[in-house]
């Protein structure tokens, strides 16, 4: 739960009460968090992400939440390749015959 008493973006999107120990609250703010969490929920599911964040050490959760959000938004934009299409853009060397993307 955020300091103002408003639910976090994830709980706002899921239409549930944001409790004090909400695993999503530190990473999904009230204003923009709902839009970011919508992509995450659609691609990965809220329960799966909750379990994943609970498993990750607290010090690494912020970076994990950002990465999950980025991957979910990339997957919605490009359902086949997801974030790999950003890593290996068509202008990169990975389009050349005989070269690997992750050499």
N, C-alpha and C positions, 0 to 999 in steps of 0.2 A: 504494500500500500504506500502511496506517495505521502509526503508530509502534509499536503493540503486536505487529505481525507478523500480525494478523488481516486477511483480505481486506476490501476496501471493500464497501459494500452492493451495488453493481452486480456486482462479481465474485462475491460470495456468491450473488446471485440467478442469475447465469449459470453458476455452478458451475465457475469457472475460477480459475487461480492469478492473484493480483493482483501484477503486476510493479511495479517501482520507478517507471516513467514512466506509470502508468495514468492516463488522462485523466479517469476518473470518481472516483478516490480523494479528491480534495479536496472534492468536493461531495456524496458519498453515504457517510455514516458507516457503520460496521459494524452498529450497533444498528438504526436506523430506515431506513437507506438502502435496504435490500432491498425494503421495502414500497413506498417511493416509486419506486424504479427499476422495480418490477414494472408499475406503471401506465405509466411512460414507455416501457418495452419493448413493452408490448401496443399502445399507440397509435402510436408513432413508429418503433420498432425500435432496437435497441442500436447497430447499425452506422451508421444515419442520425444518431443523436444524437452518436455519437463523432466523426463527420466534422464535424458542426455545431460542436461544442465546440472541435475542433482549428482550425477556421477563425476562430473568434471570438478577439479579443485577450485575453490572460491577465487583464487588469484587469477585463474585462466578463464573464468566464465564470461567476462566482458568481451574478450576477444572471440570466444566461441559464439556468443550471441550475435556479434557483428558478422562473423563468417557465415553463420547459419542464415542470417537475414540476406546477406549478399548472394549466397547460393540459391536461396528460394526465389529471389527476384530475378536472377539470371535464368533459372529453370522455367519461370513463367514466360520470360521473353523468348527463350529458345528451348522448347521442350526436349529436343533431341540431344543437344550438346551441353546445355546449361552454361556454367561458368567456364567450361573448357573453350567455348567459342570466343571468350574474351582473352583467354590465355594464348590460344593459338589462332590469332586472327588470320584472315585470308591473305594478308600481306606478309605474314611471317614466313620463315624458312620451312615450316612444317608442311607447307603445301607443295614443296618441291619433291619430285619422286626420289625415293630412297632415303629420305631424312625422317627422323622421328621427332615428335613434338617434345618429348621429355628426354632428350639425349644427355 
